Amino acid sequence: DPTARDASPWITITPVDFTLAAHGFATVKGVVRAPANASGAYYAFASAYLRPANAPATPSGIINEMLNAVIMVVVGGTEPLQAKLRVDAVEISAPVTQPWQALVKITNSGNMHTQIKVHGILATAAGSTIEEADAEMGPGYVLAGCTRAAHLAGTAVLVDGDYQLRAAITVLGQPLPMQQTARFRVVQGQVSAATGAPIANAAPLLLQPPQLGFDLMPRGRRTQAVTVINMTEQPQVLELRTLSWSLDERG
């Protein structure tokens, strides 16, 4: 429930009603009083409206919305402040005569706001890159307790066949992205999962972080944790293995 992190009841703004002279300015002060049980990140809007002189101070008297300022409040508490991201769905469209598009829906189930960038790589089923696209997201905020949709717009018109879209979600300040791959099939402008079923949520399992690095001295030891998240409504049986791998001459 996004309203659970609404900070607007805590904020008092003065003055509320005032007149600006031509080319003038005014300083508005806000006081935030967080309740004792608050913990984590919260948000609100400070909005300024224009209304005619002598009009009532009610919504019916407003003629134009002039300004919205985002207010973000972080309250320290007993819980650690942490953003927890997951990819809920990758929705792809590929009309017969128009370029492909995709919506990557990302939810922050943590108690802290975060900023992200989303980069998409469209490839053939065999993995050969067709084109890449960045989502236009402004500052890229994903607020605590909220879902954000990142829009990827390509330039290629897809013919019938199997494809894959790799979405890389990079959190500001973190070097390694979270990655999600959606494999899909296009037949006469209709998109389905590669199995022929309607394309649904992204992969059932999510790995965080997607990559681990160990810098060790001889006979050294280091422990790191990796989290496997089950994105489905059903229990999943897993078997964990370590496998040998390397890079070929193409990287």
Disulfide bonds with the S-S distance in Angstrom:
none
